[in-house]
Amino acid sequence: MFKKRTILLLLVFILIMMQTFVYGKEESVIALPGHELGDQTFSLTVGLFIPLFFQDFTGEYLSANSTLGTAGHLQWSAYINSSVRLGLEFGGALSFDPNMKIYLMMPIAAKASYIFNVSRFEFPINLAIGVNILKYGDDRTNTVFLVKPGASVYWRFDANFSFGIDCAWWWNLEFPVGEDPAIMANFLTISPSLFYHF
């Protein structure tokens, strides 16, 4: 009886394999469709904002002198092939100095991502370049150059939604203002993210 069942299972397996090779690959119930030219995404990211340090062009390091905060952004992007997407990102970050003065940032950037796919997981490597509008307390506003490299990991829940974690390093270049020298500000964000694919 065991031999008959084994032979029957082998025959069914061989028939399925023949059908796959002769009539084309069957759709998997586990795998999801890949991305194509013109596919678009919309994402929402909200998480932790970590001030790291400031540095001037002489190499001197200064404390960021602000608390942990929160950051988030909205992003729209479109695929130009199965692994690359380009888009725009708008966001904000908020923290406080020791005197509880608000340190507010509003970055606006163009963003490119290269995505590595492994089964239902996606691993984007990101680079955003743009401007960051800074507001400190009530008396100082400045616009600085922003470069934001980062990496993410996402799990594709289905064809439309992905969930994951996004990490990004914010590098701000503040140009000289009056007697203030040029300075480089460094921040880190770690944020849960939701992606909608359409």
N, C-alpha and C positions, 0 to 999 in steps of 0.2 A: 504493500500500500504506500509506504514511504517513497519507494522508487518511482511509482506512477505519479505521485504528486510532484516530485522533483523534476521529472521529465516534462510534465505539463507546465510547470512554472518556467522552465528553460525555453520551451516552445513559445510561450506567451512573450517572454523577454525578447527572443529573437524576432518575433513578428513586429513588436513595437520598434525595435531598432531598425528593421528593414523599412517600416513605414516612415520613420524619421529620415533616413537617408534617401529614400525614393521620392517621397512627397514633400520634403522640406522639413525644417526644424519646427517642432511643436512649441507652442507657447507654454512657458513654465508657469505653474501656479505660484511659485515663490519669486522668481525674477520679475523686475519691473522694467518698463520700457526705458531706454536710454534717452538722453537729451539730443536735440537736433537744432540745426540753424533756425533761429526765430523763436525757439522756446523761451519763455520769460519766467522770472521769479520775483516775488515780493517778500521781503523779510522784515521781521521785528526782533530787535535785540535789546534786552535790558539787563544790566548786571552791575558788577563791582568796578569802581574807578579807583586806581591806586596811584597816587602821586609818588614819583620815585626821586628825582633829583633835577637840579639845574646845573648847567655847565657853561662857562664863558669860553671865548676862543683862546684864552691863555692856558686853558686846561684846568682851571680851578673849579672844584665841585661845590655846590651849595645845596642846602636842604630845600626840599620842596615846600616846607613850612605850611602844610595844609593837611587836613584830615582825610581819611578814606571817604569816598563819596559814591555816587551812583552815576551811571552813564547809560545811554541808549541811543539807538539809531533806527531809522527806516531806510531800506535799500530797495531799489528797483534795478534789475539787470536782465540782460538778454544773452542767449548763447549765440556765439558766432561759429562754433562747431561743437562736437560732442564733449569737449574737455575745457573749453575756454568761454568765459562769460565776461561781459563788460557792462558797467552800470554807473549809477549815481547813488550817493549816500548822503543823508542829512541827519544830524543828531545833536546831542547835547550831553554835557557832563557838569556835575555840580559837586563842590566840596567847600570846606570852610577853613579859614586860617585860625590860629590860636585865639584871636579876638572875636571869632565867630563872624567875621566878614565873609560874604559869599564870593566864591571864585567860580564863575560861570563860563563855560565854553560852548560854542556852537559851530562844529565843523561841517563844512560842505566840500565834498570831494568826488572825483571820478575814481572808480574802482575797477580793477581787473582781477580775475580769479582763474587759476588753473586747478582743475579738479581731478583728483585720482579716485577711481571707483573700485571698491572691493565688495562684491555682492550688494547688500543693501546699504553699505556705508559709503559716504563720500568724505574726502579729505581735501578741502580747498586750501590752496596757498594764495594769499591775498596781498594786493598792494593798492593802497588808496593815496592819491595826491590831490591836494586842494588847499583851502584856506581855513583858518580857525579864528572865529571872532571871540575875543576874550573880554570879559567884563569882571572887574575886581571892585567890589563894594559899589559905591555910588559915583565914584570920582574918576575911574580910569577904564577906558575902552581901547582895545587895540586889535588889529587884524594881522595875523601871522601866517607864515607858510607852514603847511602841515604835510608830513610824510607818515603813512601809517601802514607798516607791514604787519602781517598776521597769518594765523593758521586756524583752521576750524576742523571739527569732526561732526558729521551729521548722520543720523539714521533715517532712512526713507521709510516712513510709516506706510505710505501707499503712493500712488502715482501723483498725488497733489500735495502732500504734506511731508516735511522733514523736520526733525527736532535735533538739537545738538548744542555744542558749546563753541563759542567764538573767543579767541584770544588775539589781542592786538596791542602793538607798541606804538604809542603816539609820540612822534618827534616833532616838536614845534621849533621853528626858527624865528625868534623875535628880533627884528631889525633894530638898530640903534634909534632911540627916541630922546632928543635933547642930549643930556649928559649920560643917559643910561646906555651901557654898551650892548652890543648884540649878544644874545644869550640863547642857549638851546635848552628847552624844557623837555623832560622825559616822563611819560606816564604809561600805565599799563591798564588794560581793561580785560576782565574775564566775565563773559556774559552768556547765559542761556539764550538760545535763539530758536525762532520758529520761521520756517520757510514755506511759502505757498508757491507751487509750480503750476503754470498755466500756459 
